[in-house]
């Protein structure tokens, strides 16, 4: 079997599994079709997800539903201003061994799980938010000079309320950059609200089945990572990232006027990783520039930092990023 036909066969399996997972989640989650697709794209891209929306839109429920469909061990951290790093990472405690001697024992925190829900992450103080940096980047916890790896697969899915709400601490730019996607949870329309009422007026919760195992998920992540990306597509993604930087020549005027810092190299990685999954979903064996465009907004919206003027004028970051995306020519390639 040739490599290309083997890839096509694997991508066919991936498409079916992706569809099964989405259908299973939709037994419990009403609407949010695009949100569910982007969430699963991030999962198969081995990326962390930041969900933003006002309270009561089902962000926490979405994460819980996802963990059931994937059969992964969940961990939950409810962020509050008095939460300390040891509360989430774990801490060394003194125990007595069988011989009656006192020994140090590390008591693992809730991050030692496959899928971590960090609820209302912007209600935790910067000290506690920073404790998640190593967890998200290295997939490990260091305590007392010992580095302990976290189980695989490993994801952090954090929820946050809009920054203008009281009692919140904005995420540091370095930490926001660790999230592959920032997804906004919209308020449901009338039809969706009615359907939510129909489904939740009873006390019984829908029974969800495990659709994928941790081993299968790791396998599909490896398959998707092998989807080829041509040079012109990589160059297009690089032009999009560079167009978010105010010091770049030839960019749109709004970037120079309102942006302090543009997207980082991690933004470039997010574009390519997300584009590979979308390409695989379409059953194609080569990523296109359109795949990059489709993931650009969730991949870049949290990586473009407004300057003082942009903040003062309440510039819509999504609109600005979309203008940047539209301004970058594809170079004649699809």
C-alpha positions in Angstrom: 0.0 0.0 0.0 1.4 3.4 -1.0 1.9 6.1 1.6 -0.8 8.3 -0.1 -3.5 5.5 -0.1 -2.6 4.7 3.5 -3.1 8.3 4.4 -6.4 8.4 2.6 -7.6 5.3 4.5 -6.5 6.8 7.8 -8.2 10.1 7.0 -11.4 8.2 6.2 -11.3 6.6 9.7 -10.6 10.0 11.2 -13.6 11.6 9.5 -15.9 8.9 10.8 -14.6 9.1 14.3 -14.8 12.9 14.3 -18.5 12.7 13.1 -19.3 10.1 15.8 -17.8 12.3 18.5 -19.7 15.4 17.4 -23.0 13.5 17.2 -22.5 12.0 20.7 -21.8 15.5 22.1 -24.8 16.9 20.4 -27.1 14.5 22.3 -26.4 16.8 25.3 -25.4 20.1 23.7 -28.0 22.1 21.8 -26.8 24.2 18.9 -23.2 25.6 18.8 -22.3 23.6 15.7 -19.3 25.8 14.8 -18.2 25.9 18.4 -18.3 22.1 18.7 -16.4 21.7 15.4 -13.6 24.1 16.5 -13.4 22.5 19.9 -12.8 19.1 18.4 -10.4 20.6 15.9 -8.3 21.8 18.8 -8.6 18.5 20.6 -7.2 16.6 17.6 -4.5 19.3 17.2 -3.2 18.5 20.7 -4.1 22.1 21.8 -5.6 23.8 24.8 -8.8 25.8 24.5 -10.0 29.0 26.1 -13.8 29.4 26.1 -15.1 32.9 26.6 -18.7 33.9 27.3 -21.1 35.2 29.9 -22.2 32.9 32.7 -24.9 30.3 32.1 -24.1 29.5 28.4 -23.0 25.9 29.1 -19.2 26.3 28.9 -18.6 24.0 31.8 -21.2 21.5 30.6 -19.5 21.4 27.2 -16.2 20.4 28.8 -17.9 17.7 31.0 -19.7 16.3 28.0 -16.5 16.2 26.0 -14.7 14.2 28.7 -17.6 11.6 28.8 -17.5 11.2 25.0 -13.7 10.7 25.1 -13.7 8.5 28.2 -10.9 10.6 29.7 -10.3 11.2 33.4 -11.5 14.7 34.1 -10.1 17.1 36.6 -11.8 20.3 37.7 -10.4 23.5 39.1 -12.9 26.2 40.2 -10.9 29.4 40.3 -11.4 31.9 43.1 -9.2 34.8 44.3 -8.0 32.8 47.3 -6.9 29.8 45.2 -3.2 29.0 45.6 -0.8 27.2 43.2 -0.5 24.2 45.5 -4.3 23.8 45.3 -4.0 22.9 41.7 -0.6 21.4 41.3 -0.4 19.4 44.5 2.0 19.7 47.5 4.4 17.7 49.6 3.0 16.5 52.9 4.7 14.6 55.8 3.5 11.0 56.3 4.7 8.1 58.4 6.0 5.0 56.6 5.6 1.4 57.8 8.6 1.8 60.0 7.2 4.8 61.8 9.6 7.2 60.1 8.4 10.5 58.7 8.8 10.8 55.0 7.8 13.4 52.4 5.0 12.4 50.1 3.7 14.4 47.1 -0.1 14.6 47.1 -1.2 15.2 43.5 -3.4 18.1 42.6 -6.4 18.1 40.2 -4.1 18.8 37.2 -3.1 15.1 37.2 -5.8 14.0 34.9 -6.4 13.9 31.1 -8.9 16.7 30.6 -8.6 19.6 33.0 -11.5 22.1 33.3 -10.2 25.4 34.7 -13.5 27.2 35.4 -13.5 31.0 35.4 -9.7 31.2 35.0 -9.7 35.0 35.1 -11.1 34.9 38.7 -7.8 33.4 39.9 -5.0 35.7 40.8 -1.9 36.1 38.5 0.2 33.9 40.9 -2.2 31.0 40.5 -2.7 31.6 36.7 1.1 31.4 36.4 1.2 28.0 38.0 -0.6 26.6 34.9 2.1 27.8 32.5 4.4 24.8 33.0 1.4 22.5 33.1 0.2 23.7 29.7 3.5 24.0 27.9 5.5 21.0 29.3 2.7 18.7 30.4 4.5 18.2 33.7 4.6 19.5 37.3 7.8 20.4 39.1 7.8 20.4 42.9 10.6 20.0 45.4 13.2 19.6 42.5 11.2 16.6 41.1 9.5 16.8 37.7 6.4 14.6 37.4 4.8 14.1 33.9 1.1 14.4 33.5 -0.9 11.6 31.9 -1.4 11.5 28.1 -3.5 12.7 26.3 -3.6 16.0 28.2 -5.7 19.0 27.6 -6.6 22.2 29.5 -10.0 23.7 28.7 -10.4 27.0 30.5 -13.5 29.1 30.7 -13.6 32.8 31.4 -16.1 35.6 31.6 -15.6 38.8 29.5 -12.9 41.0 30.9 -15.2 43.9 31.6 -17.0 41.9 34.3 -16.1 42.8 37.9 -13.7 40.7 40.0 -11.6 39.3 37.1 -7.9 39.3 36.4 -6.9 39.5 32.7 -4.8 36.6 31.6 -1.1 37.5 31.0 -0.2 37.5 27.3 2.3 34.7 27.8 -0.4 32.4 29.2 -3.1 33.3 26.7 -0.5 32.4 24.0 -0.5 28.8 25.4 -4.0 28.3 24.2 -4.3 27.0 20.7 -7.7 28.5 20.2 -9.8 31.1 21.9 -13.5 30.3 21.2 -16.4 32.6 21.9 -19.6 31.1 23.2 -22.4 33.0 21.7 -25.8 33.6 23.3 -28.3 31.1 21.8 -31.0 32.3 19.4 -34.8 31.8 20.1 -35.0 28.4 18.4 -32.1 27.1 20.4 -33.4 28.5 23.6 -36.7 26.7 23.1 -34.9 23.4 22.3 -32.8 23.8 25.4 -35.9 24.2 27.5 -37.5 21.0 26.0 -34.4 18.9 26.7 -33.7 20.2 30.2 -37.2 20.5 31.6 -37.0 16.9 32.8 -34.5 15.9 35.5 -32.9 13.1 33.5 -29.6 13.8 31.9 -28.8 12.2 28.5 -26.7 9.1 28.7 -23.5 9.5 26.7 -21.3 6.7 25.4 -17.5 6.7 25.1 -16.8 7.2 21.4 -13.0 7.2 21.5 -10.3 6.0 23.8 -7.2 7.8 24.9 -5.0 5.5 22.7 -7.2 6.1 19.7 -7.1 9.9 20.2 -3.3 9.8 20.4 -3.2 7.7 17.2 -5.5 10.2 15.3 -3.5 13.1 16.5 -0.4 11.5 15.0 -2.3 10.8 11.7 -3.5 14.4 11.4 0.0 15.7 12.2 1.2 13.9 9.1 -1.0 15.7 6.6 1.4 17.4 4.2 1.6 21.2 4.1 3.0 22.8 0.9 5.5 25.6 1.1 3.1 28.2 -0.4 0.6 27.4 2.4 3.2 27.8 5.1 4.3 31.1 3.5 0.7 32.3 3.4 0.2 31.5 7.1 3.5 33.4 7.9 2.2 36.4 6.0 -1.0 36.4 8.0 0.9 36.3 11.3 3.3 39.1 10.2 0.3 41.2 9.0 -0.8 41.4 12.7 2.4 43.3 13.6 2.3 47.1 13.6 6.0 47.4 12.6 5.5 45.5 9.3 5.4 47.5 6.1 2.4 47.2 3.8 0.0 46.2 6.6 -3.5 47.7 7.1 -3.7 51.1 8.8 -5.7 49.8 11.7 -2.9 47.5 12.8 -0.4 50.3 13.0 -2.9 52.5 14.8 -4.4 50.2 17.3 -2.1 47.2 17.8 0.7 47.0 20.3 1.9 43.4 19.7 1.1 41.0 17.0 0.7 37.2 17.0 3.6 35.1 18.2 5.3 32.1 16.4 2.8 29.9 18.4 0.1 31.6 16.4 1.8 30.3 13.3 1.9 26.8 14.8 -1.8 27.1 15.7 -2.7 28.0 12.1 -0.9 25.0 10.6 -2.1 22.5 13.2 -5.7 23.6 13.0 -5.6 23.7 9.2 -4.3 20.2 9.0 -7.4 18.9 11.0 -9.8 20.9 8.7 -8.1 19.5 5.7 -8.4 15.9 7.1 -12.1 16.5 7.8 -12.7 17.3 4.1 -10.9 14.1 3.1 -8.1 16.0 1.3 -4.4 15.0 1.6 -2.9 18.4 1.3 -3.6 21.6 3.3 -4.9 24.6 1.4 -4.8 28.4 2.1 -8.5 28.3 2.7 -8.0 25.8 5.6 -5.6 28.4 7.2 -8.2 31.2 6.7 -10.9 29.1 8.4 -8.9 28.7 11.6 -7.2 32.1 11.6 -9.8 33.9 13.8 -9.9 31.5 16.7 -6.1 31.0 16.4 -5.2 34.7 16.4 -7.9 36.7 18.3 -6.2 36.2 21.7 -2.7 36.8 20.4 -3.2 40.3 19.0 -2.7 42.8 21.8 -4.3 46.3 21.5 -2.4 49.4 22.5 -3.7 52.2 24.7 -5.6 53.9 21.8 -7.2 50.6 20.8 -8.3 49.9 24.3 -9.6 53.4 24.8 -11.6 53.2 21.6 -12.9 49.7 22.4 -11.7 48.4 19.1 -13.4 45.1 18.2 -10.5 42.6 18.1 -12.4 40.1 16.0 -13.2 42.6 13.4 -9.6 43.8 13.3 -8.2 40.3 12.9 -10.7 39.5 10.2 -9.7 42.6 8.3 -6.1 41.4 8.6 -7.0 38.0 7.2 -8.9 39.5 4.3 -6.0 41.8 3.5 -3.5 39.1 2.9 -3.5 37.7 -0.6 -3.3 34.0 -1.1 -0.8 34.4 -3.9 -3.0 32.7 -6.5 -3.1 29.4 -4.7 -6.3 27.8 -3.4 
